[in-house]
Amino acid sequence: MSAVEVERLRTTFAGGRTRPLEWRLDQLRRVEEMLTSGEQRIAAALAEDLGRPATDSFLGDIAPTLAEARYARKHLRSWDRPQRVRVPLSQLPGQAWYDYEPLGVVLVIGPWNYPVYLTIGPLVAAIAAGNCAVLKPSEHAPATAAVIADLVAEHLDRDAFAVVQGGPEVTQDVLVQGMDHAFFTGGPEIGKAIMRAAAEHLTPVTLELGGKCPAYVAADADLDVTARRIAWTKLLNSGQTCIAPDYLMVDVRVRDAFLPKLTKAFTDLSPGGDGGRSLPIVSTRHAERLAGLLTDHGGTVVLGGGSSPADRAVDLTIVSEPRHDAAIMQEEIFGPLLPVVTVHSAGDAIDKVRSGPKPLAAYVFTESSEVEDTFRREVAAGAIVANHAAMHVLVPSLPFGGVGNSGMGSYHGKFGFETFSHRKAHLRRPSKPDLRVVYPPYSKVTERLLRLIF
């Protein structure tokens, strides 16, 4: 993106166009119109890029983005109100408050796995806060990137929003222009590169990264419901979801009963009822990486196991008891492979999770409030969900984000509005009274008074 284009957006922002509440509400309405009128174009592009059925595209990309836009439009007036705060004795009589101002021209770098939701979702937050924005969709979903560019140009204010397409070099070209915020969704390694480039200009960043999201199946879990919910969320987008269950820890007392139920659930819920054969993968390179994870893992393949990288396809595969040091247990899988390991207690499961980097989300399946509470208290993760997986992303009133290696910062709902805003502090003091006691020189008496006041 040329510096002239970024400067054009800066001119728009400096002119104040994006700040009025009515402009922001209108642009949010236009986002909703863009998604509803463009649904067929979006679904066709996602089918071309990811091999995804139209229903899955609605559930994974369109519906949650619409929900974000509608939620922001409904609550924006209350989010935008100044907030009064109390003042200490030393500042009386005085008034203090803070309000929110937009950051300026921000950059949103989207991923390929949910390219509409994870690009337009952050844009909703940027609009709500009153920013101009540059969108950079993933080059690994080129048809969808092109549709996003067309729809944004057709529906939103062209002087406030721009879409750039291309690879990492395009991202770097935009970052060197000193954006007011950079929002990135993707893997930790690229996240580090984004952060390094942003640091040169002291550009603040929000990094939505990944991680190995664990799921613990306790002995008292409802095994049929657990199997269905894990299978459903793992099958979505062929497992190419940052909050999909990455590995299961199953209590030894129910392991033998649970595995057949899990296998049946995958068979019942997979396309064609074939257990997830030849699920579509975004690229040959990614399929080759997944195929590599199926070698030398030391476990037993319970379901699937096949792959055809040349066809960008990998089977849904359950691997029982892989070695702890195997790649499938050390790397984020981001595909339709699911390792299952046996644990002997909730404490054993918690220790396994805590031995690695903090995940983006962690899941616990149990009917025991004590086990659930212990898991919530002892596991550090971006989110903890009980008796389901990934569903927290669909709650706009919850913050969505990682911790440690799984990211920094959060968004959705008011949290996204705040991410793309600066909380500006305000203090008002009257000219009178103006007590002489606070000014030097100080006597012994005035020093004692100052200690009481301050």
TORTITI-26982 format. One record per residue (C-alpha): residue number from 0; z, y, x; residue in three letters. Coordinates in steps of 0.05 Angstrom, whole numbers, plus 5000, padded with zeros to 4 digits. Each point is the difference from the previous one (the first is absolute). Layout:
N
REC pos    Z    Y    X code
REC NUM    Z    Y    X  ALA
...
***
This chain:
454
REC pos    Z    Y    X code
REC   0 5000 5000 5000  MET
REC   1 4980 5067 5028  SER
REC   2 5051 5054 5015  ALA
REC   3 4961 5044 4951  VAL
REC   4 5016 4952 4943  GLU
REC   5 5074 4998 5016  VAL
REC   6 5000 5076 5007  GLU
REC   7 4968 5004 4931  ARG
REC   8 5058 4961 4970  LEU
REC   9 5049 5043 5038  ARG
REC  10 4968 5062 4971  THR
REC  11 5008 4971 4930  THR
REC  12 5073 4984 5013  PHE
REC  13 5014 5069 5030  ALA
REC  14 4969 5032 4939  GLY
REC  15 5054 4968 4956  GLY
REC  16 4954 4961 4954  ARG
REC  17 5038 4935 5006  THR
REC  18 5070 5027 4987  ARG
REC  19 5001 5017 4925  PRO
REC  20 5031 4944 4959  LEU
REC  21 4942 5001 4950  GLU
REC  22 4949 4988 5055  TRP
REC  23 5038 4940 5025  ARG
REC  24 5008 4972 4930  LEU
REC  25 4926 5009 4988  ASP
REC  26 4981 4964 5064  GLN
REC  27 5047 4942 4981  LEU
REC  28 4965 4995 4933  ARG
REC  29 4934 4998 5037  ARG
REC  30 5025 4943 5043  VAL
REC  31 5014 4961 4936  GLU
REC  32 4931 5016 4974  GLU
REC  33 4970 4980 5067  MET
REC  34 5033 4932 4998  LEU
REC  35 4985 4984 4927  THR
REC  36 4927 5024 5000  SER
REC  37 4988 4970 5068  GLY
REC  38 5033 4932 4987  GLU
REC  39 4935 4960 4998  GLN
REC  40 4974 5033 5064  ARG
REC  41 5066 4987 5035  ILE
REC  42 5002 4927 4977  ALA
REC  43 4929 4988 5024  ALA
REC  44 5015 5030 5068  ALA
REC  45 5063 4958 5008  LEU
REC  46 4962 4938 4981  ALA
REC  47 4949 5016 5054  GLU
REC  48 5052 5016 5053  ASP
REC  49 5055 4950 4984  LEU
REC  50 4970 4949 4952  GLY
REC  51 5053 5020 4950  ARG
REC  52 4994 4986 4925  PRO
REC  53 4998 5061 4954  ALA
REC  54 5067 4983 4968  THR
REC  55 5034 4996 5068  ASP
REC  56 4969 5067 5018  SER
REC  57 5029 5031 4937  PHE
REC  58 5069 4970 5013  LEU
REC  59 5001 5015 5075  GLY
REC  60 4963 5066 5007  ASP
REC  61 4987 5037 4935  ILE
REC  62 5061 4988 4956  ALA
REC  63 5053 5017 5052  PRO
REC  64 4963 5063 5022  THR
REC  65 4993 5022 4928  LEU
REC  66 5074 4988 4991  ALA
REC  67 5016 5044 5060  GLU
REC  68 4957 5057 4975  ALA
REC  69 5028 4997 4930  ARG
REC  70 5072 4996 5026  TYR
REC  71 4989 5060 5045  ALA
REC  72 4969 5041 4945  ARG
REC  73 5057 4984 4953  LYS
REC  74 5055 5018 5049  HIS
REC  75 4970 5053 5044  LEU
REC  76 5031 5059 4965  ARG
REC  77 5070 4973 5011  SER
REC  78 4986 4981 5073  TRP
REC  79 4975 5070 5014  ASP
REC  80 5061 5038 4976  ARG
REC  81 5043 5036 5052  PRO
REC  82 5067 4965 5012  GLN
REC  83 5063 5042 5004  ARG
REC  84 5054 4979 5050  VAL
REC  85 5072 5023 5011  ARG
REC  86 5017 5047 5057  VAL
REC  87 5062 4998 5045  PRO
REC  88 5054 5053 4999  LEU
REC  89 4968 5034 5060  SER
REC  90 4937 5016 4960  GLN
REC  91 5033 5027 4937  LEU
REC  92 4977 5038 4961  PRO
REC  93 4933 4967 5009  GLY
REC  94 4949 4954 4969  GLN
REC  95 4965 4941 5033  ALA
REC  96 4944 4956 4977  TRP
REC  97 4941 4961 5025  TYR
REC  98 4930 4991 4973  ASP
REC  99 4938 4962 5019  TYR
REC 100 4938 5028 5032  GLU
REC 101 4937 4962 5018  PRO
REC 102 4987 4983 5072  LEU
REC 103 4927 5022 5003  GLY
REC 104 4941 4956 5017  VAL
REC 105 5020 4927 5006  VAL
REC 106 4964 4937 5022  LEU
REC 107 5004 4934 4961  VAL
REC 108 4974 4939 5039  ILE
REC 109 4989 4942 4952  GLY
REC 110 4997 4925 5014  PRO
REC 111 4949 4949 4978  TRP
REC 112 5042 4951 4960  ASN
REC 113 5015 5045 4940  TYR
REC 114 4953 5057 5019  PRO
REC 115 5005 5039 4935  VAL
REC 116 5074 4994 4986  TYR
REC 117 5022 5012 5072  LEU
REC 118 4954 5059 5010  THR
REC 119 5003 5035 4932  ILE
REC 120 5073 4984 4989  GLY
REC 121 5022 5044 5059  PRO
REC 122 4949 5052 4977  LEU
REC 123 5037 5004 4934  VAL
REC 124 5063 5018 5037  ALA
REC 125 4963 5051 5043  ALA
REC 126 4970 5033 4938  ILE
REC 127 5068 5001 4964  ALA
REC 128 5029 5038 5059  ALA
REC 129 4943 5050 5001  GLY
REC 130 4962 4980 5063  ASN
REC 131 4928 4997 5021  CYS
REC 132 4981 4932 5027  ALA
REC 133 4951 4962 5043  VAL
REC 134 4991 4927 4980  LEU
REC 135 4977 4949 5050  LYS
REC 136 4987 4933 4965  PRO
REC 137 4995 4936 5041  SER
REC 138 4934 4984 5033  GLU
REC 139 5015 4927 4987  HIS
REC 140 4988 5011 4925  ALA
REC 141 4936 5042 5006  PRO
REC 142 4975 4993 4928  ALA
REC 143 5067 5022 4973  THR
REC 144 5005 5058 5050  ALA
REC 145 4932 5025 4976  ALA
REC 146 5022 4996 4927  VAL
REC 147 5065 5037 5016  ILE
REC 148 4959 5055 5034  ALA
REC 149 4954 5007 4940  ASP
REC 150 5055 4999 4948  LEU
REC 151 5044 5051 5036  VAL
REC 152 4940 5047 5007  ALA
REC 153 4982 4991 4926  GLU
REC 154 5070 5009 4970  HIS
REC 155 5045 5040 5047  LEU
REC 156 4999 5070 5029  ASP
REC 157 4949 4997 5056  ARG
REC 158 5031 5059 5036  ASP
REC 159 5068 4965 5003  ALA
REC 160 4982 4927 5014  PHE
REC 161 4951 4966 5047  ALA
REC 162 4984 4927 5016  VAL
REC 163 4977 4979 5069  VAL
REC 164 4972 4931 5016  GLN
REC 165 4997 4962 5065  GLY
REC 166 5042 4963 5051  GLY
REC 167 5060 5019 5043  PRO
REC 168 4961 5054 5036  GLU
REC 169 4995 5039 4934  VAL
REC 170 5076 4995 4991  THR
REC 171 5010 5026 5071  GLN
REC 172 4952 5058 4988  ASP
REC 173 5040 5022 4940  VAL
REC 174 5068 4992 5034  LEU
REC 175 4981 5044 5059  VAL
REC 176 4991 5057 4951  GLN
REC 177 5075 5003 4990  GLY
REC 178 5011 4977 4929  MET
REC 179 5063 5019 4963  ASP
REC 180 5018 4927 4985  HIS
REC 181 4968 4932 5013  ALA
REC 182 5011 4942 4952  PHE
REC 183 4978 4932 5025  PHE
REC 184 5001 4931 4968  THR
REC 185 4983 4941 5045  GLY
REC 186 5026 4958 5057  GLY
REC 187 5054 5018 5051  PRO
REC 188 4953 5003 5060  GLU
REC 189 4952 5049 4968  ILE
REC 190 5061 5037 4972  GLY
REC 191 5024 5011 5071  LYS
REC 192 4932 5028 5020  ALA
REC 193 5002 5048 4940  ILE
REC 194 5069 5022 5019  MET
REC 195 4980 5013 5073  ARG
REC 196 4940 5042 4979  ALA
REC 197 5041 5038 4949  ALA
REC 198 5055 5014 5051  ALA
REC 199 4952 5042 5042  GLU
REC 200 5000 5051 4944  HIS
REC 201 5071 4987 4973  LEU
REC 202 4968 4975 4936  THR
REC 203 5053 4964 4958  PRO
REC 204 4981 4930 4978  VAL
REC 205 5015 4951 4946  THR
REC 206 4984 4929 5021  LEU
REC 207 4995 4945 4948  GLU
REC 208 4995 4938 5043  LEU
REC 209 5008 4925 4990  GLY
REC 210 5044 4944 5023  GLY
REC 211 5018 4929 4984  LYS
REC 212 5029 5005 4930  CYS
REC 213 5048 4941 4990  PRO
REC 214 5019 4965 4936  ALA
REC 215 5064 4959 4994  TYR
REC 216 5003 4946 4946  VAL
REC 217 5073 4983 4987  ALA
REC 218 5024 4933 4974  ALA
REC 219 5014 5030 4931  ASP
REC 220 4933 5034 4991  ALA
REC 221 4957 4986 4939  ASP
REC 222 4949 4960 5040  LEU
REC 223 4944 5002 4948  ASP
REC 224 5003 5076 4992  VAL
REC 225 5009 5010 5075  THR
REC 226 4939 4957 5016  ALA
REC 227 4956 5037 4950  ARG
REC 228 5021 5070 5023  ARG
REC 229 4991 4984 5073  ILE
REC 230 4933 4967 4988  ALA
REC 231 4975 5059 4957  TRP
REC 232 5019 5054 5049  THR
REC 233 4975 4960 5060  LYS
REC 234 4932 4987 4968  LEU
REC 235 4988 5073 4984  LEU
REC 236 4945 5027 5045  ASN
REC 237 5000 4933 5038  SER
REC 238 5069 5016 5028  GLY
REC 239 4973 5063 5033  GLN
REC 240 5059 5041 4974  THR
REC 241 5052 5033 5045  CYS
REC 242 5056 4981 4952  ILE
REC 243 4977 4929 4984  ALA
REC 244 5050 4945 5018  PRO
REC 245 4985 4984 5073  ASP
REC 246 5044 4939 5008  TYR
REC 247 5049 4962 4956  LEU
REC 248 5070 4976 5017  MET
REC 249 5020 4945 4952  VAL
REC 250 5070 4972 4994  ASP
REC 251 5002 4928 5025  VAL
REC 252 5030 4977 4933  ARG
REC 253 4938 5019 4960  VAL
REC 254 4945 4997 5053  ARG
REC 255 4971 4933 4978  ASP
REC 256 5001 5020 4927  ALA
REC 257 4971 5069 5013  PHE
REC 258 4939 4984 5043  LEU
REC 259 4963 4960 4945  PRO
REC 260 5014 5056 4950  LYS
REC 261 4973 5051 5049  LEU
REC 262 4937 4959 5012  THR
REC 263 4990 4992 4925  LYS
REC 264 5009 5074 4988  ALA
REC 265 4947 5016 5052  PHE
REC 266 4953 4950 4968  THR
REC 267 5012 5027 4930  ASP
REC 268 4993 5073 5018  LEU
REC 269 4944 4999 5052  SER
REC 270 4928 5016 4982  PRO
REC 271 4968 4937 4972  GLY
REC 272 5067 4963 5002  GLY
REC 273 4982 4970 5067  ASP
REC 274 5062 5021 5038  GLY
REC 275 4968 5061 5032  GLY
REC 276 4940 4971 5036  ARG
REC 277 4956 5048 5040  SER
REC 278 5035 5064 4981  LEU
REC 279 4961 5063 5020  PRO
REC 280 5023 5036 5063  ILE
REC 281 4981 5071 5018  VAL
REC 282 4962 4983 5065  SER
REC 283 4979 4945 5046  THR
REC 284 5047 5026 5054  ARG
REC 285 5059 4998 4953  HIS
REC 286 4981 4930 4976  ALA
REC 287 4997 4977 5072  GLU
REC 288 5069 5027 5013  ARG
REC 289 5028 4963 4939  LEU
REC 290 4965 4936 5022  ALA
REC 291 5033 5008 5068  GLY
REC 292 5069 5002 4966  LEU
REC 293 4986 4931 4972  LEU
REC 294 4996 4969 5069  THR
REC 295 5058 4977 5042  ASP
REC 296 5054 5018 4950  HIS
REC 297 5037 4934 5005  GLY
REC 298 5009 4994 4924  GLY
REC 299 4970 4959 4944  THR
REC 300 4944 5026 4956  VAL
REC 301 5022 4987 4928  VAL
REC 302 4942 5035 4966  LEU
REC 303 4932 5026 5024  GLY
REC 304 4990 5009 5074  GLY
REC 305 4926 5014 5001  GLY
REC 306 4964 5062 5023  SER
REC 307 4929 5026 5008  SER
REC 308 5002 5065 5039  PRO
REC 309 4925 5007 5000  ALA
REC 310 5003 5002 4924  ASP
REC 311 5061 5045 5000  ARG
REC 312 5041 4947 4965  ALA
REC 313 5067 4966 5010  VAL
REC 314 5037 4949 4957  ASP
REC 315 5067 5016 4969  LEU
REC 316 5043 4959 5048  THR
REC 317 5073 4979 4997  ILE
REC 318 5028 4980 5068  VAL
REC 319 5067 4964 4998  SER
REC 320 5049 5007 5058  GLU
REC 321 4958 5036 5053  PRO
REC 322 5033 5013 5067  ARG
REC 323 5039 5065 5003  HIS
REC 324 4960 5024 5060  ASP
REC 325 4932 4983 4969  ALA
REC 326 4953 5059 4988  ALA
REC 327 5003 4988 4925  ILE
REC 328 5075 5014 5002  MET
REC 329 4996 5058 5048  GLN
REC 330 4941 5042 4976  GLU
REC 331 4991 5033 4933  GLU
REC 332 4952 4952 4965  ILE
REC 333 4965 5048 4951  PHE
REC 334 4962 4944 4968  GLY
REC 335 5005 4937 4957  PRO
REC 336 5045 4960 5047  LEU
REC 337 5072 4985 4981  LEU
REC 338 5049 4967 5048  PRO
REC 339 5061 4966 4969  VAL
REC 340 5063 4987 5040  VAL
REC 341 5065 4967 4981  THR
REC 342 5066 5036 5002  VAL
REC 343 5070 4975 4986  HIS
REC 344 5032 5061 4967  SER
REC 345 4990 5073 4982  ALA
REC 346 5033 5018 5066  GLY
REC 347 4950 4957 5037  ASP
REC 348 4942 5036 4965  ALA
REC 349 5030 5068 5014  ILE
REC 350 5008 4983 5074  ASP
REC 351 4927 4981 5004  LYS
REC 352 4977 5065 4969  VAL
REC 353 5046 5041 5044  ARG
REC 354 4974 4966 5063  SER
REC 355 4933 5036 4992  GLY
REC 356 4975 5070 4986  PRO
REC 357 5021 5033 4935  LYS
REC 358 4950 4981 4946  PRO
REC 359 4966 5045 4949  LEU
REC 360 5032 4959 4944  ALA
REC 361 5043 4938 4993  ALA
REC 362 5008 4955 4940  TYR
REC 363 5057 4957 4975  VAL
REC 364 4994 4950 4943  PHE
REC 365 5068 4981 4973  THR
REC 366 5041 4999 4936  GLU
REC 367 5063 5019 5039  SER
REC 368 5019 5074 5001  SER
REC 369 5044 4985 5061  GLU
REC 370 4941 4971 5039  VAL
REC 371 4955 5058 4978  GLU
REC 372 5052 5052 5018  ASP
REC 373 5011 4969 5069  THR
REC 374 4925 4998 5013  PHE
REC 375 4993 5073 4979  ARG
REC 376 5058 5021 5043  ARG
REC 377 4983 4961 5063  GLU
REC 378 4924 5004 5004  VAL
REC 379 4969 5066 5025  ALA
REC 380 4932 5009 4969  ALA
REC 381 4957 5053 4966  GLY
REC 382 5019 4968 4933  ALA
REC 383 5037 4940 4972  ILE
REC 384 4975 4966 4937  VAL
REC 385 5037 4945 4963  ALA
REC 386 4963 4945 4962  ASN
REC 387 4930 5029 5011  HIS
REC 388 4956 5025 5056  ALA
REC 389 4962 5065 5011  ALA
REC 390 5015 5028 4931  MET
REC 391 5041 5059 5027  HIS
REC 392 4935 5034 5020  VAL
REC 393 4985 5009 4925  LEU
REC 394 5064 5041 4987  VAL
REC 395 4980 5074 5012  PRO
REC 396 5073 5022 4998  SER
REC 397 5017 4957 5061  LEU
REC 398 4984 5022 5072  PRO
REC 399 4948 4956 5034  PHE
REC 400 5002 4995 5075  GLY
REC 401 5023 4960 5060  GLY
REC 402 5054 5004 5052  VAL
REC 403 4995 4988 5075  GLY
REC 404 4937 4962 5018  ASN
REC 405 4977 5000 4927  SER
REC 406 4993 5075 4996  GLY
REC 407 5032 5068 4993  MET
REC 408 5004 5045 4940  GLY
REC 409 4988 4983 4927  SER
REC 410 4961 5022 4939  TYR
REC 411 4987 4986 4926  HIS
REC 412 5023 5046 4945  GLY
REC 413 5047 5055 5021  LYS
REC 414 5006 4969 5070  PHE
REC 415 4926 5011 5011  GLY
REC 416 5005 5072 4975  PHE
REC 417 5057 5012 5050  GLU
REC 418 4961 4966 5057  THR
REC 419 4944 5050 4993  PHE
REC 420 5046 5059 4990  SER
REC 421 5045 5043 5043  HIS
REC 422 5069 5011 4972  ARG
REC 423 5010 5074 5013  LYS
REC 424 5071 5026 5004  ALA
REC 425 5019 5067 4968  HIS
REC 426 5062 5043 5004  LEU
REC 427 5011 5067 4966  ARG
REC 428 5058 5045 5021  ARG
REC 429 5016 5067 4967  PRO
REC 430 5008 5062 5044  SER
REC 431 5070 5011 4972  LYS
REC 432 5054 4982 5015  PRO
REC 433 4990 5002 5075  ASP
REC 434 5067 4981 5029  LEU
REC 435 5015 5032 5067  ARG
REC 436 5044 4941 5019  VAL
REC 437 4941 4956 5017  VAL
REC 438 4973 5047 5054  TYR
REC 439 5027 5005 5072  PRO
REC 440 5042 5021 5034  PRO
REC 441 5052 4951 4973  TYR
REC 442 5075 5007 5000  SER
REC 443 5049 4943 4996  LYS
REC 444 5006 5011 4925  VAL
REC 445 4925 5001 4988  THR
REC 446 4991 4938 5042  GLU
REC 447 5048 4963 4955  ARG
REC 448 4964 5026 4939  LEU
REC 449 4933 4977 5027  LEU
REC 450 5027 4931 5011  ARG
REC 451 5020 4997 4927  LEU
REC 452 4934 5028 4975  ILE
REC 453 4952 4961 5044  PHE
***
